[in-house]
Structure formats: C-alpha cells, structure tokens
C-alpha cells in the first residue's frame, strides 16, 4: 500500500514538461477501476461527469457530495487522485481553505480551485479576491499532514472571456500565491498554449477540448499534463443514448458489439 503522502509526491513528480501526464477523469468507482487497469498513472474526478450520475448539470453538486465522491474514487484504486472541487464551494478565502482541508482528509493526492464565481453576471472573481482564494487554498493544501498538489484554474475561456493577457496574468499571480499546477481550460491555439507555458514556472495542464492540439503537439511546447474533463463520461452517455435509440427506432442490436468491449474491460478491471 502506498501512503497518501507518497501518492501526492508521485502525482507532482509525474508533471514533466514535454512528457505530459495523461490524466483521465472517471465519474464513478467502476470507471476509475477501468482506467486504472488500462495503465494510466493518475486520475482526476470530473464535476460535470459526477453531476450527470446524479441526474444533474455541472455546478449543482454540494461540497459534501463532491468530497464523498472523491473519497469513493480514491478507494477504488491505488493511483493518485486529484479532485475537481470547482470553486471550492465557498464565497470567501476562509471557506476555500476549509474545503481544501477537508479534501486532504479523503485520501486525495491533489485538488483544483477555479476562479469562477457561479454568477452569470460576474462569472470570474476579481484578480485580488481570486488571488486571496488561491493563497488560502495553497496554505491549506501544503500545511496539513499531506502536501496536496494544488491546481489553480483561470476560467476566462469557459465563460466568454477569451483574454489571453488577463489569463496569463492570473496564472502568474496564482503561481506566486502558491499553486503547484496552472490550468486555463478552453485554450485551443498551440501558439497561445506555448506562450502560456513560456510565461510560467510551474507545470501547465491543458484540457483535451474540441479543436485542441494533439498530445504530441502539446508535448512539443512543454505542456506537463493533459486532462479530459467530463468528455469520457459524456462519451459513455452518448453510447448509451445511441444504443437506446437503435433499440427504440430500429429494433436491432448493433450496440452489442461495443457492449462486448465494455464487458471485457470490466472483466479485466474488476478482479
């Protein structure tokens, strides 16, 4: 058995510029075990994928639910696990610190903090407040019994604010506030990603987004991690919908071919 501290240290060490950690996002214990059996080195939860298992949209999960889900994924595998904690379910820095401290009690190797507010009118925290939140999260992540790996996220591109200059300033500020990994989901231009990597001194994560460069291209500009967000969960749900529509509309069973692949995968993983 590897200790939580050892998993956290390994998780950070796996972030290697030019040789990015491929970090898939399971949405339940079964998908975590399948991904672990396929040879991935670490996992991360997905807020949107988990919300879908509850019949909800992203942003509707509570802190207690997210932490319980993280603990369940941790229990499913010996791999390091990082948790998508959205904006840490808190309006202020003290609340952020409390969420990260609780995350440390679940067995996680790391967690992430977004600078999004949840307010459609003001979707991104002002830089000063966002930085205070990252600093509080970093202090909580690094001062507990286990040094969690903190990922700070600049959410501009997911909220209709494609401002590269502001995004870089935010990531630089979050780096100075103590974040271990920097992440601006939604970037798709290789030139922009290259510039982000060049302007930072911490590992950079890129989301495998529609139109994003390939893993090889991301490696060529020094990216350290590639994650998929809720995409795998939605791919699974898409396969479910397609199979159900085929049965409903055509009365045929073509979906059995892909279901056989899934059955073989769980037979290998669930041992």
KAHU-V181820 format. One record per residue. SS is DSSP state (H for helix, E for strand, C for the rest). PHI is phi in degrees with one decimal (* if undefined). D_LAST is the distance of its C-alpha to the last C-alpha in Angstrom with 2 decimals. Layout:
SS:PHI:D_LAST
SS:PHI:D_LAST
This chain:
C:*:16.97
C:-91.9:19.22
C:-72.5:21.95
H:-60.6:22.91
H:-62.4:26.08
H:-66.6:24.42
H:-64.2:22.18
H:-64.5:25.39
H:-64.5:27.31
H:-63.4:24.74
H:-58.2:24.66
H:-66.3:28.44
H:-65.4:28.57
C:-71.4:26.41
C:-83.6:29.31
C:-121.1:31.36
C:-55.4:34.33
C:87.5:34.26
C:-136.4:30.58
C:-63.7:29.05
E:-68.3:25.68
E:-88.6:23.86
E:-114.4:22.66
E:-75.1:20.81
C:-117.0:21.04
C:-70.6:18.15
C:-118.0:19.51
C:-161.0:16.80
H:-66.9:13.46
H:-63.2:11.67
H:-66.6:13.85
H:-63.4:13.39
H:-69.6:9.68
H:-63.2:10.65
H:-64.5:13.61
H:-63.1:12.05
H:-68.2:9.92
C:-88.1:13.41
C:97.9:15.04
C:-68.4:17.13
C:-95.3:18.55
E:-160.7:19.17
E:-134.2:19.05
E:-140.8:21.78
C:-71.5:22.11
C:-127.2:24.54
H:-64.2:27.19
H:-70.0:28.00
H:-65.1:24.48
H:-67.1:23.77
H:-57.0:27.22
H:-63.1:26.50
H:-67.0:23.63
C:-97.8:26.42
C:74.5:28.89
C:-129.3:30.96
C:-88.2:32.34
C:-58.2:31.83
C:91.8:33.90
C:-110.3:33.52
C:-89.4:30.76
C:-84.5:32.03
H:-60.5:31.42
H:-61.3:29.69
H:-65.5:27.36
H:-63.9:26.60
H:-70.5:25.93
H:-65.1:23.66
H:-63.5:21.71
H:-59.7:21.59
H:-62.1:20.34
H:-66.0:17.48
H:-66.5:16.44
H:-57.3:16.94
H:-69.0:14.69
H:-81.2:11.75
C:-153.1:11.80
C:-87.4:13.74
C:-73.0:15.90
E:-61.6:19.50
E:-127.1:20.20
E:-110.4:23.69
E:-107.5:24.96
E:-80.2:27.39
C:-103.9:29.91
C:49.9:32.56
C:-97.5:35.94
C:64.5:34.50
C:54.8:35.83
C:-147.9:39.15
C:-89.7:42.71
C:-133.0:43.75
H:-63.8:42.71
H:-63.3:42.30
H:-67.1:39.82
H:-60.7:37.87
H:-59.3:37.77
H:-64.1:36.55
H:-62.5:33.65
H:-66.3:32.58
H:-61.5:32.99
H:-65.1:30.74
H:-60.7:28.14
H:-63.8:28.19
C:-84.3:27.13
C:-93.0:23.80
C:96.0:22.15
C:-65.8:22.98
C:-95.3:24.08
E:-167.1:26.63
E:-157.6:28.24
E:-125.4:30.83
E:-132.7:34.23
E:-92.9:36.18
C:-99.1:39.98
E:-87.5:40.12
C:-96.6:41.98
C:86.1:40.83
C:-103.6:44.53
C:-61.6:45.45
C:-77.5:48.95
C:-131.9:47.94
C:-72.9:44.39
E:-122.7:44.32
C:-61.7:45.34
C:-59.2:48.52
H:-56.2:47.86
H:-60.1:49.24
H:-67.8:47.15
H:-60.9:44.02
H:-67.8:44.59
H:-59.7:45.07
H:-66.0:41.74
H:-64.1:39.97
H:-60.7:41.83
H:-65.4:40.78
H:-64.2:37.13
H:-63.8:37.33
H:-62.0:39.00
H:-67.0:36.38
H:-67.9:33.51
H:-101.7:35.13
H:-104.7:36.79
C:-83.2:34.01
C:-60.7:31.94
C:-121.4:29.63
C:-84.6:31.21
C:-70.3:29.42
E:-86.7:29.84
E:-97.3:32.15
E:-103.8:32.41
E:-103.4:35.73
E:-113.3:36.12
C:-101.8:39.43
C:-95.0:39.14
H:-46.2:42.45
H:-71.3:41.18
H:-89.9:39.05
C:-129.3:42.13
C:69.9:44.86
C:-127.0:46.16
C:-77.0:45.70
C:-106.7:47.68
H:-66.4:46.44
H:-61.0:49.01
H:-64.4:48.07
H:-62.5:44.36
H:-64.9:44.97
H:-59.2:47.22
H:-61.4:44.62
H:-64.3:41.88
H:-62.5:44.37
H:-68.7:45.29
H:-67.1:41.72
H:-60.0:41.18
H:-64.4:44.25
C:-81.2:43.00
C:118.2:39.95
C:-65.7:37.13
C:-90.7:34.71
E:-134.5:33.71
E:-116.4:35.90
E:-153.1:34.97
C:-125.0:37.24
C:-60.8:35.16
C:105.7:37.05
C:-69.0:38.72
C:-128.2:38.80
C:-82.7:41.72
H:-61.7:40.87
H:-63.0:44.30
H:-65.2:43.66
H:-65.4:40.29
H:-57.7:41.97
H:-66.5:44.64
H:-59.7:42.25
H:-60.1:40.43
H:-66.6:43.84
C:-90.4:45.12
C:-124.4:42.30
C:-114.5:41.28
C:-126.8:37.70
E:-58.2:34.58
E:-116.1:34.75
E:-99.4:31.99
E:-124.1:32.62
E:-83.4:31.14
C:-72.3:30.12
C:-108.0:32.85
C:-57.0:34.73
C:87.7:37.20
C:-73.6:35.65
C:-63.1:35.88
C:-68.6:33.07
H:-59.3:30.84
H:-61.6:33.05
H:-66.8:36.14
H:-64.3:34.84
H:-60.9:34.03
H:-65.9:37.59
C:-107.3:39.10
C:92.3:37.05
C:-65.2:34.40
C:-105.2:31.69
E:-155.5:28.99
E:-130.3:28.15
E:-121.0:26.34
C:-114.6:25.96
C:60.7:26.65
C:-86.3:25.87
H:-61.4:26.04
H:-65.4:22.39
H:-61.8:22.39
H:-71.4:25.67
H:-63.3:24.55
H:-65.3:21.84
H:-67.6:24.56
H:-64.2:26.94
H:-64.7:24.78
H:-61.3:24.62
H:-63.1:28.40
H:-63.6:29.11
H:-64.4:27.16
H:-66.0:28.94
H:-65.5:32.30
H:-59.8:31.91
H:-64.5:31.30
H:-66.7:34.11
H:-93.8:36.67
H:-116.1:36.12
C:67.6:34.21
C:-113.1:32.10
C:-127.5:28.40
C:-61.1:28.08
C:-65.7:25.18
H:-64.3:22.99
H:-65.7:22.74
H:-73.5:21.12
H:-67.1:18.95
H:-65.4:17.56
H:-62.5:16.65
H:-63.9:14.85
H:-63.6:12.98
H:-64.4:11.92
H:-64.2:10.94
H:-74.7:8.58
H:-65.6:7.10
H:-74.8:6.65
H:-83.3:5.82
C:-94.0:3.78
C:-122.6:0.00
